[in-house]
């Protein structure tokens, strides 16, 4: 893809060196530059959203700015082929939304406490009937959860999931140094520096 230097840097930076594939609750987290014994190997593809020539996937004659950041999406080689071989499923609109979703997800910095979601002493009740898929609670960013309860009631559904996340999921129990009560906590992504005690509301260090 014939991108300008500025557009190429923008595309790779905003995708955070990861495949942008996000579709039907599937997220590809493939790194696109790999280290092979000290040598960087590029395994990512800069792909057109609107096809670049007649006969290519998603070609639109009225598109005039084909080699631009706005018309580019970064993918691993596997999902590049999957998308181009299934043009009816992966339309221009689908790919544009996929790119927005991926770039929006990677803008959250896991080391910044202000951007980590915190859910404390909360109850989620979900009822779904007559659907292909039902999810009780879905968290797709770095988060800490303490004192959280999720209930899912599903009827006539093909797939029922109590909790879903595209992050790594971990849990641990700490003791609050202030009220001396146990603090069970779960978190997605990297461990947070602290979680709120569900008993006294103070921050309990996780280290």
Backbone as a printed PyTorch tensor [residue, N CA C, xyz], in Angstrom:
tensor([[[  0.8520,  -1.1830,   0.0000],
         [  0.0000,   0.0000,   0.0000],
         [  0.8880,   1.2330,   0.0000]],

        [[  0.6030,   2.1730,  -0.8850],
         [  1.4620,   3.3360,  -1.0930],
         [  1.0350,   4.4900,  -0.1850]],

        [[  1.3460,   4.3590,   1.1130],
         [  1.0090,   5.4050,   2.0830],
         [  2.1290,   6.4260,   2.1710]],

        [[  1.7800,   7.6510,   2.5330],
         [  2.8040,   8.6390,   2.8240],
         [  3.4890,   8.2630,   4.1340]],

        [[  4.6670,   8.8110,   4.3550],
         [  5.3720,   8.5010,   5.5980],
         [  4.5570,   8.8710,   6.8200]],

        [[  3.8750,  10.0110,   6.7800],
         [  3.0540,  10.4590,   7.9140],
         [  1.8850,   9.5230,   8.1530]],

        [[  1.2000,   9.1270,   7.0550],
         [  0.0490,   8.2370,   7.2130],
         [  0.4790,   6.8560,   7.7110]],

        [[  1.6430,   6.3790,   7.2580],
         [  2.1280,   5.0700,   7.7080],
         [  2.4360,   5.0920,   9.2070]],

        [[  3.1110,   6.1270,   9.6750],
         [  3.4090,   6.2420,  11.1030],
         [  2.1210,   6.3270,  11.9150]],

        [[  1.1640,   7.0760,  11.4060],
         [ -0.1180,   7.2370,  12.1000],
         [ -0.8560,   5.9140,  12.1980]],

        [[ -0.8650,   5.1490,  11.0890],
         [ -1.5720,   3.8710,  11.0620],
         [ -0.9770,   2.8930,  12.0700]],

        [[  0.3460,   2.7360,  12.0520],
         [  0.9930,   1.7770,  12.9470],
         [  0.9230,   2.2210,  14.4060]],

        [[  1.0630,   3.5180,  14.6500],
         [  1.0180,   4.0100,  16.0300],
         [ -0.3710,   3.8370,  16.6330]],

        [[ -1.4220,   4.1830,  15.8730],
         [ -2.7750,   4.1130,  16.4200],
         [ -3.2710,   2.6740,  16.5530]],

        [[ -2.6740,   1.7500,  15.7860],
         [ -3.0190,   0.3320,  15.9300],
         [ -2.1520,  -0.3550,  16.9760]],

        [[ -1.1400,   0.3570,  17.4870],
         [ -0.2690,  -0.1540,  18.5570],
         [  0.4250,  -1.4600,  18.1710]],

        [[  0.8070,  -1.5890,  16.8920],
         [  1.5350,  -2.7770,  16.4310],
         [  0.7190,  -4.0640,  16.6170]],

        [[ -0.6070,  -3.9470,  16.5260],
         [ -1.4830,  -5.1090,  16.6970],
         [ -2.4580,  -5.2170,  15.5380]],

        [[ -2.8540,  -6.4380,  15.2330],
         [ -3.8870,  -6.6600,  14.2330],
         [ -5.1830,  -5.9800,  14.6770]],

        [[ -5.8570,  -5.3300,  13.7330],
         [ -7.0740,  -4.5750,  14.0590],
         [ -8.3440,  -5.4060,  13.9990]],

        [[ -8.2320,  -6.7230,  13.7810],
         [ -9.4270,  -7.5500,  13.6000],
         [-10.2410,  -7.6410,  14.8890]],

        [[-11.4770,  -7.1990,  14.8260],
         [-12.4510,  -7.2970,  15.9190],
         [-13.8160,  -7.5140,  15.2770]],

        [[-14.3470,  -8.7200,  15.4290],
         [-15.6160,  -9.0240,  14.7750],
         [-16.3050, -10.1620,  15.5100]],

        [[-17.6080,  -9.9890,  15.7720],
         [-18.4370, -11.0340,  16.3970],
         [-17.7870, -11.5690,  17.6710]],

        [[-17.3150, -10.6660,  18.5080],
         [-16.7030, -10.9750,  19.8000],
         [-15.3520, -11.6910,  19.6790]],

        [[-14.7740, -11.7160,  18.4940],
         [-13.4280, -12.2660,  18.3150],
         [-12.4480, -11.1030,  18.1490]],

        [[-11.3870, -11.1170,  18.9350],
         [-10.3780, -10.0690,  18.8830],
         [ -9.0210, -10.7110,  18.6170]],

        [[ -8.3380, -10.2470,  17.5790],
         [ -6.9950, -10.7410,  17.2870],
         [ -5.9790,  -9.8090,  17.9440]],

        [[ -5.0950, -10.3750,  18.7400],
         [ -4.0840,  -9.5690,  19.4400],
         [ -2.6820,  -9.8630,  18.9070]],

        [[ -2.6080, -10.2840,  17.6360],
         [ -1.3230, -10.6450,  17.0340],
         [ -0.4190,  -9.4290,  16.8830]],

        [[  0.7920,  -9.4960,  17.4540],
         [  1.7860,  -8.4510,  17.2270],
         [  2.2330,  -8.5170,  15.7750]],

        [[  2.4710,  -7.3690,  15.1640],
         [  2.7460,  -7.3200,  13.7330],
         [  4.2080,  -7.0660,  13.3990]],

        [[  5.0190,  -6.8090,  14.4120],
         [  6.4720,  -6.7690,  14.2530],
         [  7.0500,  -7.7060,  15.3110]],

        [[  7.7140,  -8.7570,  14.8760],
         [  8.2320,  -9.7770,  15.7810],
         [  9.7560,  -9.7180,  15.8210]],

        [[ 10.3120, -10.1570,  16.9340],
         [ 11.7570, -10.2150,  17.0900],
         [ 12.2410, -11.6400,  16.7980]],

        [[ 13.0730, -11.7910,  15.7810],
         [ 13.6370, -13.0840,  15.4280],
         [ 15.1480, -13.0360,  15.6610]],

        [[ 15.5580, -13.4260,  16.8660],
         [ 16.9680, -13.4510,  17.2440],
         [ 17.6560, -12.1200,  16.9680]],

        [[ 16.9810, -11.0580,  17.4290],
         [ 17.5640,  -9.7280,  17.3180],
         [ 17.2260,  -8.9860,  16.0460]],

        [[ 16.4690,  -9.5970,  15.1560],
         [ 16.0790,  -8.9530,  13.9000],
         [ 14.5740,  -8.7310,  13.8930]],

        [[ 14.1470,  -7.5010,  13.5980],
         [ 12.7250,  -7.2030,  13.4990],
         [ 12.1470,  -7.7750,  12.2080]],

        [[ 11.0510,  -8.5370,  12.3470],
         [ 10.3830,  -9.1250,  11.1900],
         [  8.9580,  -8.5850,  11.1380]],

        [[  8.6000,  -7.9300,  10.0480],
         [  7.2610,  -7.3570,   9.8950],
         [  6.3260,  -8.4250,   9.3430]],

        [[  5.2970,  -8.7690,  10.1110],
         [  4.3250,  -9.7850,   9.6800],
         [  2.9420,  -9.1780,   9.4850]],

        [[  2.8510,  -7.8640,   9.6030],
         [  1.5760,  -7.1900,   9.4240],
         [  1.3840,  -6.7120,   7.9950]],

        [[  0.1150,  -6.5220,   7.6150],
         [ -0.2340,  -6.0430,   6.2760],
         [ -0.9780,  -4.7220,   6.3720]],

        [[ -0.5520,  -3.7560,   5.5800],
         [ -1.3040,  -2.5140,   5.4250],
         [ -2.3440,  -2.7620,   4.3390]],

        [[ -3.6150,  -2.7410,   4.7090],
         [ -4.6720,  -3.1950,   3.8010],
         [ -5.6200,  -2.0640,   3.4290]],

        [[ -6.1250,  -2.1270,   2.2070],
         [ -7.1290,  -1.1700,   1.7540],
         [ -8.5020,  -1.5240,   2.3430]],

        [[ -9.2140,  -0.5300,   2.7970],
         [-10.6140,  -0.7350,   3.1790],
         [-11.4680,  -0.7480,   1.9120]],

        [[-11.3970,   0.3140,   1.1380],
         [-11.9750,   0.3090,  -0.2110],
         [-10.8930,  -0.2140,  -1.1440]],

        [[-11.2140,  -1.2010,  -1.9690],
         [-10.2330,  -1.8310,  -2.8480],
         [ -9.5080,  -0.8390,  -3.7400]],

        [[ -8.2540,  -1.1600,  -4.0840],
         [ -7.4300,  -0.1960,  -4.8180],
         [ -7.5800,  -0.2760,  -6.3270]],

        [[ -8.1880,  -1.3440,  -6.8530],
         [ -8.3240,  -1.4600,  -8.3080],
         [ -9.5560,  -2.3050,  -8.6410]],

        [[-10.0960,  -2.1540,  -9.8630],
         [-11.2610,  -2.9590, -10.2660],
         [-10.9720,  -4.4560, -10.1180]],

        [[-11.9110,  -5.1720,  -9.5390],
         [-11.7530,  -6.5950,  -9.3180],
         [-11.2450,  -6.9400,  -7.9350]],

        [[-10.7160,  -5.9600,  -7.2050],
         [-10.2470,  -6.2110,  -5.8470],
         [-11.4150,  -6.1340,  -4.8810]],

        [[-11.2450,  -6.7070,  -3.6960],
         [-12.3220,  -6.7300,  -2.6960],
         [-12.7340,  -5.3140,  -2.3160]],

        [[-14.0420,  -5.0840,  -2.2730],
         [-14.6380,  -3.8220,  -1.8260],
         [-14.2510,  -2.6250,  -2.7070]],

        [[-14.0270,  -2.8740,  -3.9920],
         [-13.6850,  -1.7760,  -4.9050],
         [-14.8920,  -0.8700,  -5.1120]],

        [[-14.6680,   0.4440,  -5.0600],
         [-15.7000,   1.4440,  -5.3260],
         [-15.0820,   2.4940,  -6.2340]],

        [[-15.6420,   2.6490,  -7.4310],
         [-15.0620,   3.5560,  -8.4240],
         [-15.0530,   5.0010,  -7.9480]],

        [[-16.0320,   5.3620,  -7.1030],
         [-16.1400,   6.7590,  -6.6760],
         [-15.1080,   7.1540,  -5.6220]],

        [[-14.4100,   6.1870,  -5.0530],
         [-13.3790,   6.4930,  -4.0430],
         [-12.1350,   7.0250,  -4.7520]],

        [[-11.6740,   8.1950,  -4.3460],
         [-10.5310,   8.8220,  -5.0130],
         [ -9.2660,   8.8270,  -4.1670]],

        [[ -9.4020,   8.6220,  -2.8710],
         [ -8.2340,   8.7010,  -1.9860],
         [ -7.9600,   7.3210,  -1.4010]],

        [[ -7.4550,   6.4200,  -2.2280],
         [ -7.3170,   5.0320,  -1.8290],
         [ -6.1020,   4.7810,  -0.9400]],

        [[ -5.0240,   5.4740,  -1.1860],
         [ -3.7880,   5.2400,  -0.4400],
         [ -3.6110,   6.3120,   0.6330]],

        [[ -4.4630,   6.2170,   1.6490],
         [ -4.4540,   7.1920,   2.7410],
         [ -4.6970,   6.4750,   4.0630]],

        [[ -4.3840,   7.1580,   5.1420],
         [ -4.6490,   6.5900,   6.4760],
         [ -6.1290,   6.2500,   6.6250]],

        [[ -6.9960,   7.1290,   6.1340],
         [ -8.4360,   6.9260,   6.3010],
         [ -8.9210,   5.6660,   5.5960]],

        [[ -8.2300,   5.2340,   4.5400],
         [ -8.6560,   4.0430,   3.8000],
         [ -7.7790,   2.8290,   4.1030]],

        [[ -7.0260,   2.8900,   5.1790],
         [ -6.1080,   1.7910,   5.5120],
         [ -6.4930,   1.1610,   6.8420]],

        [[ -6.2760,  -0.1370,   6.9330],
         [ -6.4550,  -0.8590,   8.1940],
         [ -5.2920,  -1.8380,   8.3250]],

        [[ -4.7690,  -1.9760,   9.5280],
         [ -3.6130,  -2.8320,   9.7740],
         [ -4.0910,  -4.2050,  10.2440]],

        [[ -3.6490,  -5.2600,   9.5460],
         [ -4.1080,  -6.6200,   9.8440],
         [ -2.9440,  -7.6040,   9.8130]],

        [[ -3.1120,  -8.7250,  10.4970],
         [ -2.1740,  -9.8410,  10.3340],
         [ -2.4850, -10.5020,   8.9940]],

        [[ -1.5680, -11.3200,   8.5060],
         [ -1.7500, -11.9300,   7.1870],
         [ -2.9560, -12.8730,   7.1530]],

        [[ -3.2300, -13.5320,   8.2810],
         [ -4.3680, -14.4580,   8.3350],
         [ -5.6760, -13.7050,   8.1570]],

        [[ -5.8790, -12.6490,   8.9440],
         [ -7.1490, -11.9290,   8.8720],
         [ -7.2570, -11.0570,   7.6200]],

        [[ -6.1320, -10.6860,   7.0390],
         [ -6.1760, -10.0180,   5.7280],
         [ -6.8510, -10.9300,   4.7090]],

        [[ -6.4530, -12.1950,   4.6720],
         [ -7.0440, -13.1480,   3.7220],
         [ -8.4930, -13.4670,   4.0800]],

        [[ -8.7620, -13.6400,   5.3840],
         [-10.1360, -13.9370,   5.8200],
         [-11.0840, -12.8350,   5.3560]],

        [[-10.6680, -11.5980,   5.5260],
         [-11.5260, -10.4600,   5.1850],
         [-11.7150, -10.3290,   3.6760]],

        [[-10.6340, -10.4490,   2.9110],
         [-10.7590, -10.2940,   1.4620],
         [-11.4970, -11.4640,   0.8110]],

        [[-11.4630, -12.6380,   1.4400],
         [-12.1640, -13.7980,   0.8870],
         [-13.6450, -13.8240,   1.2640]],

        [[-14.0720, -12.9130,   2.1530],
         [-15.4720, -12.8950,   2.6050],
         [-16.0170, -11.4780,   2.4830]],

        [[-16.0450, -10.9930,   1.2530],
         [-16.4000,  -9.6000,   0.9950],
         [-17.8190,  -9.2600,   1.4300]],

        [[-18.7250, -10.2190,   1.3400],
         [-20.1100,  -9.9390,   1.7310],
         [-20.2380,  -9.7230,   3.2350]],

        [[-19.4090, -10.4100,   3.9910],
         [-19.4330, -10.2390,   5.4500],
         [-18.6770,  -8.9960,   5.8690]],

        [[-17.4880,  -8.8240,   5.3120],
         [-16.6180,  -7.7220,   5.7210],
         [-16.7310,  -6.5800,   4.7060]],

        [[-17.7780,  -5.8000,   4.8660],
         [-18.0380,  -4.6670,   3.9830],
         [-17.1710,  -3.4790,   4.3720]],

        [[-17.2230,  -2.4340,   3.5750],
         [-16.4870,  -1.2070,   3.8930],
         [-16.9220,  -0.6670,   5.2490]],

        [[-18.2250,  -0.6360,   5.4990],
         [-18.7210,  -0.1220,   6.7820],
         [-18.2210,  -0.9630,   7.9490]],

        [[-18.2050,  -2.2880,   7.7750],
         [-17.7340,  -3.1810,   8.8350],
         [-16.2600,  -2.9170,   9.1300]],

        [[-15.4530,  -2.7710,   8.1030],
         [-14.0190,  -2.5450,   8.3060],
         [-13.7400,  -1.1740,   8.9180]],

        [[-14.4950,  -0.1750,   8.5150],
         [-14.3100,   1.1520,   9.1170],
         [-14.6360,   1.1240,  10.6090]],

        [[-15.7190,   0.4140,  10.9710],
         [-16.0750,   0.2980,  12.3810],
         [-15.0420,  -0.5370,  13.1330]],

        [[-14.5340,  -1.6010,  12.5020],
         [-13.5090,  -2.4520,  13.1010],
         [-12.2650,  -1.6290,  13.4440]],

        [[-11.8600,  -0.7790,  12.5220],
         [-10.6890,   0.0710,  12.7350],
         [-10.9340,   1.0450,  13.8880]],

        [[-12.1160,   1.6600,  13.9080],
         [-12.4490,   2.5950,  15.0000],
         [-12.4480,   1.8830,  16.3520]],

        [[-13.0310,   0.6920,  16.3950],
         [-13.1030,  -0.0540,  17.6490],
         [-11.7100,  -0.4170,  18.1510]],

        [[-10.8580,  -0.8760,  17.2440],
         [ -9.5010,  -1.2810,  17.6460],
         [ -8.7000,  -0.0750,  18.1260]],

        [[ -8.6970,   0.9870,  17.3670],
         [ -7.9240,   2.1560,  17.7530],
         [ -8.4690,   2.7760,  19.0350]],

        [[ -9.7900,   2.7140,  19.2240],
         [-10.3660,   3.2210,  20.4670],
         [ -9.9490,   2.3840,  21.6620]],

        [[ -9.8490,   1.0590,  21.4620],
         [ -9.4860,   0.1650,  22.5650],
         [ -8.0380,   0.3570,  22.9920]],

        [[ -7.1390,   0.5550,  22.0370],
         [ -5.7190,   0.6300,  22.3900],
         [ -5.3060,   2.0110,  22.8740]],

        [[ -6.2190,   2.9950,  22.8590],
         [ -5.8600,   4.3080,  23.3900],
         [ -5.8630,   4.3260,  24.9010]],

        [[ -6.4630,   3.3080,  25.5540],
         [ -6.4350,   3.2440,  27.0110],
         [ -5.0580,   2.7830,  27.4650]],

        [[ -4.3950,   3.5630,  28.3070],
         [ -3.0620,   3.2160,  28.7920],
         [ -3.1960,   2.5050,  30.1280]],

        [[ -2.7800,   1.2370,  30.1520],
         [ -2.9730,   0.4110,  31.3350],
         [ -2.2300,   0.9390,  32.5560]],

        [[ -1.1820,   1.7170,  32.3550],
         [ -0.4100,   2.2190,  33.4860],
         [ -0.9780,   3.4920,  34.0700]],

        [[ -2.0160,   4.0350,  33.4680],
         [ -2.6200,   5.2720,  33.9540],
         [ -3.8480,   4.9200,  34.7820]],

        [[ -3.7990,   5.0890,  36.1150],
         [ -4.9320,   4.7160,  36.9610],
         [ -6.2160,   5.4280,  36.5780]],

        [[ -6.0900,   6.6460,  36.0140],
         [ -7.2910,   7.4140,  35.6700],
         [ -8.0530,   6.7650,  34.5260]],

        [[ -7.4040,   5.9170,  33.7200],
         [ -8.0550,   5.3180,  32.5780],
         [ -8.4570,   3.8640,  32.8330]],

        [[ -8.2400,   3.3730,  34.0450],
         [ -8.6630,   2.0170,  34.4000],
         [-10.0710,   2.0690,  34.9730]],

        [[-10.9260,   1.2220,  34.4610],
         [-12.2960,   1.1520,  34.9500],
         [-12.3210,   0.4850,  36.3180]],

        [[-13.0790,   1.0460,  37.2570],
         [-13.2180,   0.4740,  38.5920],
         [-14.6980,   0.2410,  38.8760]],

        [[-15.0550,  -1.0130,  39.1870],
         [-16.4410,  -1.3640,  39.5050],
         [-16.4620,  -1.9240,  40.9200]],

        [[-17.1710,  -1.2660,  41.8190],
         [-17.1840,  -1.6380,  43.2300],
         [-18.6280,  -1.7590,  43.7240]],

        [[-18.8990,  -2.8460,  44.4990],
         [-20.2020,  -3.0300,  45.1450],
         [-21.3640,  -2.8080,  44.1730]],

        [[-21.3350,  -3.5350,  43.0840],
         [-22.3540,  -3.3700,  42.0440],
         [-23.0030,  -4.7090,  41.7150]],

        [[-24.2650,  -4.6340,  41.3090],
         [-24.9990,  -5.8330,  40.9300],
         [-25.5860,  -5.6340,  39.5450]],

        [[-25.3620,  -6.6150,  38.6570],
         [-25.8580,  -6.5510,  37.2920],
         [-26.8080,  -7.7190,  37.0640]],

        [[-28.0290,  -7.3980,  36.6640],
         [-29.0350,  -8.4260,  36.3960],
         [-29.4570,  -8.3280,  34.9340]],

        [[-29.2660,  -9.4090,  34.1950],
         [-29.5610,  -9.4070,  32.7660],
         [-30.5050, -10.5500,  32.4390]],

        [[-31.5560, -10.2370,  31.6730],
         [-32.4940, -11.2540,  31.2140],
         [-32.5710, -11.1930,  29.6950]],

        [[-32.3510, -12.3230,  29.0440],
         [-32.3630, -12.3910,  27.5830],
         [-33.2140, -13.5790,  27.1590]],

        [[-34.0270, -13.3720,  26.1410],
         [-34.8760, -14.4550,  25.6380],
         [-34.8930, -14.4160,  24.1170]],

        [[-34.8010, -15.5930,  23.5060],
         [-34.9320, -15.6960,  22.0600],
         [-33.8200, -15.0160,  21.2920]],

        [[-32.5710, -15.2420,  21.6740],
         [-31.4330, -14.6100,  20.9960],
         [-30.3690, -15.6540,  20.6980]],

        [[-29.4680, -15.3080,  19.7870],
         [-28.3610, -16.2220,  19.4910],
         [-27.3610, -16.2670,  20.6440]],

        [[-27.1780, -15.1270,  21.3180],
         [-26.1280, -15.0470,  22.3380],
         [-26.5640, -14.1270,  23.4700]],

        [[-26.2530, -14.5190,  24.6960],
         [-26.5730, -13.6890,  25.8580],
         [-25.3310, -13.5690,  26.7310]],

        [[-25.0260, -12.3390,  27.1570],
         [-23.8710, -12.0760,  28.0090],
         [-24.3350, -11.3170,  29.2400]],

        [[-23.9410, -11.8180,  30.4130],
         [-24.3460, -11.1500,  31.6470],
         [-23.5810,  -9.8650,  31.8900]],

        [[-22.2510,  -9.9400,  31.8170],
         [-21.4010,  -8.7680,  32.0410],
         [-20.2150,  -8.8630,  31.1020]],

        [[-19.9410,  -7.7920,  30.3610],
         [-18.8290,  -7.7760,  29.4120],
         [-17.9330,  -6.5750,  29.7050]],

        [[-16.6330,  -6.8320,  29.8940],
         [-15.6610,  -5.7750,  30.1760],
         [-14.4950,  -5.9400,  29.1990]],

        [[-14.3470,  -4.9900,  28.2850],
         [-13.3210,  -5.1140,  27.2550],
         [-12.2700,  -4.0000,  27.3610]],

        [[-11.8550,  -3.7070,  28.5920],
         [-10.7470,  -2.7950,  28.8410],
         [-10.1880,  -3.1210,  30.2160]],

        [[ -9.0230,  -2.5670,  30.5440],
         [ -8.4230,  -2.8290,  31.8480],
         [ -9.3630,  -2.3450,  32.9460]],

        [[ -9.6180,  -3.2020,  33.9280],
         [-10.5880,  -2.8630,  34.9640],
         [-10.2900,  -3.6460,  36.2380]],

        [[-10.7340,  -3.1040,  37.3570],
         [-10.6980,  -3.8260,  38.6240],
         [-12.1280,  -3.9380,  39.1430]],

        [[-12.4630,  -5.1240,  39.6840],
         [-13.8170,  -5.3840,  40.1530],
         [-13.7650,  -5.9220,  41.5710]],

        [[-14.5360,  -5.3300,  42.4560],
         [-14.5890,  -5.7780,  43.8420],
         [-16.0230,  -5.6640,  44.3480]],

        [[-16.5360,  -6.7350,  44.9310],
         [-17.9110,  -6.7210,  45.4240],
         [-18.9200,  -6.6470,  44.2900]],

        [[-18.6190,  -7.3170,  43.1720],
         [-19.4820,  -7.2580,  41.9890],
         [-20.2180,  -8.5820,  41.8240]],

        [[-21.5020,  -8.4920,  41.5440],
         [-22.3160,  -9.6780,  41.3100],
         [-23.0590,  -9.5240,  39.9880]],

        [[-22.9800, -10.5680,  39.1510],
         [-23.6610, -10.5310,  37.8650],
         [-24.5620, -11.7550,  37.7430]],

        [[-25.8260, -11.5230,  37.4220],
         [-26.7920, -12.6060,  37.2590],
         [-27.3490, -12.5750,  35.8450]],

        [[-27.3070, -13.7110,  35.1820],
         [-27.8390, -13.8180,  33.8300],
         [-28.9550, -14.8450,  33.7990]],

        [[-30.1300, -14.4330,  33.3180],
         [-31.2400, -15.3450,  33.0920],
         [-31.4760, -15.4190,  31.5880]],

        [[-31.2450, -16.6070,  31.0220],
         [-31.3440, -16.7670,  29.5760],
         [-32.3430, -17.8600,  29.2330]],

        [[-33.1860, -17.5840,  28.2570],
         [-34.1730, -18.5610,  27.8010],
         [-34.1790, -18.5840,  26.2740]],

        [[-34.1160, -19.7840,  25.7330],
         [-34.1360, -19.9670,  24.2740],
         [-33.0080, -19.2050,  23.5850]],

        [[-31.7910, -19.3530,  24.1150],
         [-30.6180, -18.7410,  23.4880],
         [-29.6360, -19.8450,  23.1070]],

        [[-28.8630, -19.6070,  22.0520],
         [-27.9100, -20.6080,  21.5840],
         [-26.6520, -20.6330,  22.4440]],

        [[-26.2460, -19.4640,  22.9660],
         [-25.0160, -19.3670,  23.7540],
         [-25.2290, -18.4010,  24.9100]],

        [[-24.9330, -18.8410,  26.1290],
         [-25.0810, -18.0030,  27.3120],
         [-23.7260, -17.8830,  28.0120]],

        [[-23.2820, -16.6520,  28.2560],
         [-21.9820, -16.3930,  28.8700],
         [-22.1890, -15.4620,  30.0640]],

        [[-21.7690, -15.9090,  31.2350],
         [-21.9480, -15.0810,  32.4220],
         [-21.0580, -13.8540,  32.4280]],

        [[-19.7790, -14.0390,  32.0480],
         [-18.8360, -12.9150,  32.0190],
         [-17.9390, -13.0500,  30.8000]],

        [[-17.7340, -11.9430,  30.0790],
         [-16.9120, -11.9660,  28.8760],
         [-15.9250, -10.8100,  28.8910]],

        [[-14.7010, -11.0730,  28.4340],
         [-13.6940, -10.0170,  28.3120],
         [-12.6990, -10.3980,  27.2290]],

        [[-12.1240,  -9.3850,  26.5710],
         [-11.0650,  -9.6490,  25.5980],
         [ -9.6850,  -9.4030,  26.2120]],

        [[ -9.6550,  -9.1960,  27.5340],
         [ -8.4180,  -9.0000,  28.2680],
         [ -8.0780, -10.2840,  29.0490]],

        [[ -6.8560, -10.3420,  29.5780],
         [ -6.5410, -11.4260,  30.5070],
         [ -7.3110, -11.1810,  31.8050]],

        [[ -7.7510, -12.2500,  32.4650],
         [ -8.5630, -12.1380,  33.6750],
         [ -7.8460, -12.8130,  34.8370]],

        [[ -7.6830, -12.0820,  35.9340],
         [ -7.0120, -12.6120,  37.1200],
         [ -7.7970, -12.2270,  38.3630]],

        [[ -7.5010, -12.9010,  39.4610],
         [ -8.1690, -12.5830,  40.7240],
         [ -7.2690, -12.8480,  41.9130]],

        [[ -7.5240, -12.1630,  43.0020],
         [ -6.7510, -12.3790,  44.2260],
         [ -7.5300, -11.8400,  45.4170]],

        [[ -7.1370, -12.2610,  46.6120],
         [ -7.7530, -11.7770,  47.8470],
         [ -6.6830, -11.0740,  48.6730]],

        [[ -6.9480,  -9.8310,  49.0250],
         [ -6.0550,  -9.0580,  49.9000],
         [ -6.7840,  -8.7830,  51.2020]],

        [[ -6.0310,  -8.2550,  52.1840],
         [ -6.6390,  -7.8600,  53.4510],
         [ -6.5320,  -6.3500,  53.5910]],

        [[ -7.6510,  -5.7250,  53.9100],
         [ -7.6630,  -4.2710,  54.0670],
         [ -6.8920,  -3.8960,  55.3340]],

        [[ -5.8700,  -3.0360,  55.2350],
         [ -5.0980,  -2.6480,  56.4210],
         [ -5.8550,  -1.6980,  57.3450]],

        [[ -7.0100,  -1.2130,  56.8880],
         [ -7.7630,  -0.2320,  57.6710],
         [ -8.8860,  -0.8800,  58.4840]],

        [[ -9.6880,  -1.7320,  57.8280],
         [-10.8070,  -2.3550,  58.5410],
         [-10.5790,  -3.8390,  58.8100]],

        [[ -9.4460,  -4.3570,  58.3520],
         [ -9.0570,  -5.7530,  58.6040],
         [-10.0320,  -6.7640,  58.0110]],

        [[-10.6780,  -6.3950,  56.9110],
         [-11.6120,  -7.3000,  56.2490],
         [-10.9900,  -7.8090,  54.9430]],

        [[-11.3850,  -9.0230,  54.4960],
         [-10.8590,  -9.5350,  53.2240],
         [-11.3990,  -8.7270,  52.0510]],

        [[-10.5500,  -8.5530,  51.0530],
         [-10.9250,  -7.7910,  49.8620],
         [-10.7160,  -8.6800,  48.6280]],

        [[-11.7370,  -9.4570,  48.2330],
         [-11.6150, -10.2470,  47.0080],
         [-11.7370,  -9.3150,  45.8070]],

        [[-10.8640,  -9.4920,  44.8330],
         [-10.8890,  -8.6130,  43.6670],
         [-10.5270,  -9.3890,  42.4200]],

        [[-11.1310,  -9.0080,  41.3160],
         [-10.7720,  -9.5340,  40.0040],
         [-10.3580,  -8.3570,  39.1480]],

        [[ -9.4970,  -8.6150,  38.1870],
         [ -9.0830,  -7.5290,  37.3090],
         [ -8.7660,  -8.0640,  35.9280]],

        [[ -9.0180,  -7.2240,  34.9380],
         [ -8.6730,  -7.5390,  33.5560],
         [ -7.4570,  -6.7160,  33.1740]],

        [[ -6.6140,  -7.2740,  32.3040],
         [ -5.3930,  -6.5770,  31.9230],
         [ -4.3610,  -6.6470,  33.0300]],

        [[ -3.3790,  -5.7370,  33.0200],
         [ -2.3410,  -5.7250,  34.0520],
         [ -2.9420,  -5.4620,  35.4310]],

        [[ -2.3110,  -5.9150,  36.5180],
         [ -2.8620,  -5.6900,  37.8540],
         [ -2.8660,  -4.2150,  38.2080]],

        [[ -3.9250,  -3.7360,  38.8550],
         [ -3.9760,  -2.3280,  39.2740],
         [ -3.0850,  -2.1000,  40.4850]],

        [[ -2.7320,  -0.8500,  40.7330],
         [ -1.9270,  -0.5220,  41.9060],
         [ -2.7260,  -0.7180,  43.1860]],

        [[ -4.0430,  -0.4930,  43.1120],
         [ -4.8900,  -0.6490,  44.3020],
         [ -6.3280,  -0.9050,  43.8760]],

        [[ -7.1310,  -1.4360,  44.8200],
         [ -8.5680,  -1.6010,  44.6130],
         [ -9.2770,  -1.0430,  45.8350]],

        [[-10.5300,  -0.6700,  45.6600],
         [-11.2950,  -0.1290,  46.7780],
         [-11.8500,  -1.2610,  47.6350]],

        [[-11.7010,  -1.1170,  48.9280],
         [-12.2650,  -2.0880,  49.8450],
         [-13.7850,  -1.9720,  49.8180]],

        [[-14.5230,  -3.0760,  49.6070],
         [-15.9850,  -2.9980,  49.5650],
         [-16.6080,  -2.7490,  50.9420]],

        [[-15.7910,  -2.8490,  52.0030],
         [-16.3180,  -2.6670,  53.3630],
         [-16.1670,  -1.2160,  53.8460]],

        [[-14.9690,  -0.6470,  53.6730],
         [-14.7470,   0.7090,  54.1840],
         [-14.5390,   1.7470,  53.0900]],

        [[-14.3660,   1.2770,  51.8450],
         [-14.2380,   2.1990,  50.7310],
         [-12.8550,   2.7850,  50.5180]],

        [[-11.8650,   2.3690,  51.3100],
         [-10.5080,   2.9000,  51.1430],
         [ -9.7270,   2.0950,  50.1110]],

        [[ -8.6960,   2.7350,  49.5610],
         [ -7.8480,   2.0710,  48.5650],
         [ -6.9070,   1.0750,  49.2600]],

        [[ -6.9200,  -0.1700,  48.7720],
         [ -6.0750,  -1.2180,  49.3140],
         [ -4.9880,  -1.5430,  48.2940]],

        [[ -3.7070,  -1.3830,  48.6330],
         [ -2.6270,  -1.6870,  47.6870],
         [ -2.6660,  -3.1460,  47.2560]],

        [[ -2.4020,  -3.3830,  45.9580],
         [ -2.4200,  -4.7410,  45.4300],
         [ -1.0190,  -5.3690,  45.4470]],

        [[ -0.0140,  -4.5800,  45.7760],
         [  1.3500,  -5.1120,  45.7670],
         [  1.6630,  -5.8020,  47.0980]]])
